[in-house]
Amino acid sequence: MTSIPIAVQMYTLREECVQDFAGTLKKVAELGFDGVEFAGYGGLTAKEVKGLLNEFGLRAAASHVPLEELENNLCQVIENQKILGSNYVVCPYLLPDRRTKEDYKALITFLDQAGETCHQEGIILCYHNHDFELERIFNDRTILETIFDKTNANNLKAELDVYWLTKAGENPVEWMDRYKNRTPLIHLKDMTTDDEQFFAELGTGGVDIEAVIQKGKENGVEWWVIEQDVCRRSPFESIEISMNYLKLLKDK
């Protein structure tokens, strides 16, 4: 591994954040993470969150911001990123009622326009995938391909999630190679090798994390982001296992 910094997606620690947002950030720092990717700010202002980051020696890798907020409050979203010192804002998820073909066409237009606005302000808009975007509804092309191929590469980057790509039967390394100039953020996430294909700590499942890491070094990935949507042990224990695995790779 290289010196690419490692963040944790705070959604993994969502219950801990509700109980003690500041304490959760402190624990993340103690586990050796370089930064965090936000999924909300714990009811605090961006300025207050920035103060906590400074206190604990963390950086803001990115912020996941719901599509509706991007649509309705983009200027404030951009301002928050500037305050936090984050270069990236990510559209994280599409609700099921916004997944028709016409919805995707409208989404592509919006992402391109919003991405241009972000770009003008020195912020980069990214799109984070799940498995449903790997459906083929555009002339045998996947939704995800269509989103990236129909938007300006300067306006929209990718935050590829290696778990969801694998679950959809895709090879994450091939996707990283296909969009090598558009993958500054990568979600590192493993998957159990049984029929359940459940979320797993890095190095304990079947996703070829080592190949992803190698391709990331070649592609100039700027942040690795550890996320585990659901943990069957303490989330802190899960992210520590994943972090320790990445440290082992670094020592190879």
NUGU-663559 format. One record per residue (C-alpha): residue number from 1; residue in three letters; x, z, y. Coordinates in steps of 0.2 Angstrom, whole numbers, m for minus. Layout:
! NUGU-663559
(NUM, 'ala', (X, Z, Y))
...
***
This chain:
! NUGU-663559
(1, 'met', (0, 0, 0))
(2, 'thr', (5, m2, 18))
(3, 'ser', (3, 9, 33))
(4, 'ile', (m15, 2, 35))
(5, 'pro', (m25, 18, 41))
(6, 'ile', (m38, 26, 30))
(7, 'ala', (m55, 31, 37))
(8, 'val', (m70, 39, 28))
(9, 'gln', (m88, 33, 31))
(10, 'met', (m97, 48, 37))
(11, 'tyr', (m113, 43, 28))
(12, 'thr', (m104, 50, 13))
(13, 'leu', (m104, 67, 21))
(14, 'arg', (m121, 65, 29))
(15, 'glu', (m128, 82, 22))
(16, 'glu', (m112, 91, 27))
(17, 'cys', (m113, 83, 45))
(18, 'val', (m131, 90, 47))
(19, 'gln', (m125, 108, 43))
(20, 'asp', (m109, 107, 53))
(21, 'phe', (m104, 91, 61))
(22, 'ala', (m88, 97, 69))
(23, 'gly', (m82, 107, 54))
(24, 'thr', (m85, 91, 43))
(25, 'leu', (m73, 81, 55))
(26, 'lys', (m61, 95, 54))
(27, 'lys', (m61, 95, 35))
(28, 'val', (m59, 76, 35))
(29, 'ala', (m43, 78, 45))
(30, 'glu', (m37, 91, 33))
(31, 'leu', (m39, 80, 19))
(32, 'gly', (m27, 68, 27))
(33, 'phe', (m38, 54, 34))
(34, 'asp', (m33, 44, 49))
(35, 'gly', (m50, 41, 56))
(36, 'val', (m69, 41, 53))
(37, 'glu', (m82, 27, 53))
(38, 'phe', (m97, 35, 61))
(39, 'ala', (m115, 34, 55))
(40, 'gly', (m123, 43, 70))
(41, 'tyr', (m114, 56, 81))
(42, 'gly', (m122, 72, 75))
(43, 'gly', (m133, 74, 90))
(44, 'leu', (m118, 74, 102))
(45, 'thr', (m113, 63, 116))
(46, 'ala', (m99, 50, 113))
(47, 'lys', (m89, 60, 125))
(48, 'glu', (m92, 76, 115))
(49, 'val', (m87, 67, 99))
(50, 'lys', (m72, 60, 107))
(51, 'gly', (m66, 78, 111))
(52, 'leu', (m68, 83, 93))
(53, 'leu', (m58, 68, 87))
(54, 'asn', (m44, 72, 99))
(55, 'glu', (m45, 90, 93))
(56, 'phe', (m43, 86, 75))
(57, 'gly', (m31, 71, 77))
(58, 'leu', (m43, 58, 71))
(59, 'arg', (m47, 41, 77))
(60, 'ala', (m64, 31, 78))
(61, 'ala', (m62, 17, 66))
(62, 'ala', (m79, 10, 69))
(63, 'ser', (m97, 15, 71))
(64, 'his', (m112, 9, 60))
(65, 'val', (m126, 6, 72))
(66, 'pro', (m144, 1, 66))
(67, 'leu', (m149, m17, 69))
(68, 'glu', (m164, m10, 80))
(69, 'glu', (m152, m1, 91))
(70, 'leu', (m141, m16, 93))
(71, 'glu', (m156, m26, 98))
(72, 'asn', (m163, m14, 110))
(73, 'asn', (m148, m4, 117))
(74, 'leu', (m132, m15, 115))
(75, 'cys', (m125, m10, 132))
(76, 'gln', (m125, 8, 128))
(77, 'val', (m118, 5, 110))
(78, 'ile', (m104, m4, 118))
(79, 'glu', (m101, 10, 131))
(80, 'asn', (m101, 23, 117))
(81, 'gln', (m87, 13, 108))
(82, 'lys', (m76, 12, 123))
(83, 'ile', (m78, 31, 125))
(84, 'leu', (m74, 34, 107))
(85, 'gly', (m59, 22, 107))
(86, 'ser', (m67, 12, 94))
(87, 'asn', (m64, m7, 93))
(88, 'tyr', (m78, m10, 80))
(89, 'val', (m97, m9, 79))
(90, 'val', (m105, m13, 63))
(91, 'cys', (m122, m19, 58))
(92, 'pro', (m124, m9, 42))
(93, 'tyr', (m140, m13, 34))
(94, 'leu', (m156, m24, 34))
(95, 'leu', (m173, m15, 30))
(96, 'pro', (m183, m24, 16))
(97, 'asp', (m196, m30, 28))
(98, 'arg', (m183, m40, 38))
(99, 'arg', (m176, m51, 23))
(100, 'thr', (m186, m67, 24))
(101, 'lys', (m178, m83, 27))
(102, 'glu', (m185, m84, 44))
(103, 'asp', (m178, m66, 47))
(104, 'tyr', (m161, m71, 42))
(105, 'lys', (m161, m86, 54))
(106, 'ala', (m166, m75, 68))
(107, 'leu', (m153, m62, 63))
(108, 'ile', (m139, m76, 63))
(109, 'thr', (m144, m81, 81))
(110, 'phe', (m144, m62, 87))
(111, 'leu', (m128, m58, 79))
(112, 'asp', (m119, m73, 87))
(113, 'gln', (m126, m68, 104))
(114, 'ala', (m123, m50, 102))
(115, 'gly', (m106, m53, 95))
(116, 'glu', (m102, m64, 110))
(117, 'thr', (m107, m50, 122))
(118, 'cys', (m97, m37, 112))
(119, 'his', (m82, m49, 113))
(120, 'gln', (m83, m50, 131))
(121, 'glu', (m82, m31, 133))
(122, 'gly', (m67, m30, 121))
(123, 'ile', (m77, m24, 106))
(124, 'ile', (m79, m33, 89))
(125, 'leu', (m96, m34, 80))
(126, 'cys', (m95, m34, 61))
(127, 'tyr', (m108, m36, 48))
(128, 'his', (m108, m25, 32))
(129, 'asn', (m115, m32, 16))
(130, 'his', (m124, m25, 1))
(131, 'asp', (m129, m35, m14))
(132, 'phe', (m145, m43, m8))
(133, 'glu', (m136, m54, 4))
(134, 'leu', (m128, m63, m11))
(135, 'glu', (m145, m71, m15))
(136, 'arg', (m145, m90, m13))
(137, 'ile', (m159, m95, m2))
(138, 'phe', (m150, m107, 9))
(139, 'asn', (m148, m123, m1))
(140, 'asp', (m139, m114, m15))
(141, 'arg', (m128, m104, m3))
(142, 'thr', (m128, m86, m2))
(143, 'ile', (m136, m77, 13))
(144, 'leu', (m119, m69, 17))
(145, 'glu', (m110, m85, 17))
(146, 'thr', (m123, m92, 28))
(147, 'ile', (m122, m78, 40))
(148, 'phe', (m103, m80, 43))
(149, 'asp', (m103, m99, 42))
(150, 'lys', (m117, m101, 55))
(151, 'thr', (m109, m88, 67))
(152, 'asn', (m93, m90, 78))
(153, 'ala', (m78, m82, 70))
(154, 'asn', (m74, m74, 87))
(155, 'asn', (m91, m66, 88))
(156, 'leu', (m94, m59, 71))
(157, 'lys', (m82, m52, 59))
(158, 'ala', (m85, m45, 41))
(159, 'glu', (m84, m28, 34))
(160, 'leu', (m84, m32, 16))
(161, 'asp', (m90, m19, 3))
(162, 'val', (m81, m21, m13))
(163, 'tyr', (m93, m12, m23))
(164, 'trp', (m108, m22, m18))
(165, 'leu', (m99, m38, m20))
(166, 'thr', (m94, m33, m38))
(167, 'lys', (m112, m27, m42))
(168, 'ala', (m118, m44, m37))
(169, 'gly', (m106, m52, m49))
(170, 'glu', (m94, m58, m35))
(171, 'asn', (m75, m56, m34))
(172, 'pro', (m71, m46, m18))
(173, 'val', (m53, m53, m17))
(174, 'glu', (m60, m71, m17))
(175, 'trp', (m72, m66, m3))
(176, 'met', (m57, m58, 7))
(177, 'asp', (m47, m74, 4))
(178, 'arg', (m62, m85, 10))
(179, 'tyr', (m64, m75, 26))
(180, 'lys', (m46, m69, 28))
(181, 'asn', (m46, m70, 47))
(182, 'arg', (m63, m61, 48))
(183, 'thr', (m60, m45, 38))
(184, 'pro', (m53, m31, 49))
(185, 'leu', (m63, m18, 40))
(186, 'ile', (m65, m16, 21))
(187, 'his', (m76, m3, 12))
(188, 'leu', (m67, 3, m3))
(189, 'lys', (m79, 9, m16))
(190, 'asp', (m78, 10, m35))
(191, 'met', (m91, 7, m49))
(192, 'thr', (m93, 15, m66))
(193, 'thr', (m90, 4, m80))
(194, 'asp', (m106, 8, m90))
(195, 'asp', (m123, m1, m88))
(196, 'glu', (m128, 11, m74))
(197, 'gln', (m115, 4, m62))
(198, 'phe', (m115, 19, m52))
(199, 'phe', (m104, 24, m37))
(200, 'ala', (m88, 31, m42))
(201, 'glu', (m72, 38, m35))
(202, 'leu', (m58, 26, m32))
(203, 'gly', (m47, 23, m47))
(204, 'thr', (m61, 29, m59))
(205, 'gly', (m71, 14, m61))
(206, 'gly', (m70, m5, m64))
(207, 'val', (m67, m12, m47))
(208, 'asp', (m50, m20, m46))
(209, 'ile', (m45, m9, m31))
(210, 'glu', (m26, m13, m33))
(211, 'ala', (m30, m32, m30))
(212, 'val', (m41, m28, m15))
(213, 'ile', (m27, m18, m8))
(214, 'gln', (m14, m31, m11))
(215, 'lys', (m25, m45, m3))
(216, 'gly', (m29, m33, 12))
(217, 'lys', (m10, m32, 15))
(218, 'glu', (m9, m51, 15))
(219, 'asn', (m24, m53, 26))
(220, 'gly', (m20, m40, 40))
(221, 'val', (m34, m28, 36))
(222, 'glu', (m34, m15, 50))
(223, 'trp', (m44, m1, 42))
(224, 'trp', (m48, 4, 24))
(225, 'val', (m64, 14, 24))
(226, 'ile', (m69, 25, 9))
(227, 'glu', (m87, 27, 6))
(228, 'gln', (m97, 34, m8))
(229, 'asp', (m115, 32, m6))
(230, 'val', (m120, 45, m18))
(231, 'cys', (m108, 58, m26))
(232, 'arg', (m111, 68, m42))
(233, 'arg', (m99, 81, m37))
(234, 'ser', (m95, 88, m20))
(235, 'pro', (m93, 74, m7))
(236, 'phe', (m78, 82, m1))
(237, 'glu', (m71, 82, m19))
(238, 'ser', (m75, 64, m21))
(239, 'ile', (m67, 58, m5))
(240, 'glu', (m52, 68, m9))
(241, 'ile', (m50, 60, m26))
(242, 'ser', (m52, 43, m18))
(243, 'met', (m39, 48, m5))
(244, 'asn', (m27, 54, m18))
(245, 'tyr', (m28, 38, m28))
(246, 'leu', (m24, 28, m12))
(247, 'lys', (m9, 39, m10))
(248, 'leu', (m3, 35, m27))
(249, 'leu', (m4, 16, m24))
(250, 'lys', (6, 19, m8))
(251, 'asp', (20, 27, m18))
(252, 'lys', (20, 12, m31))
***
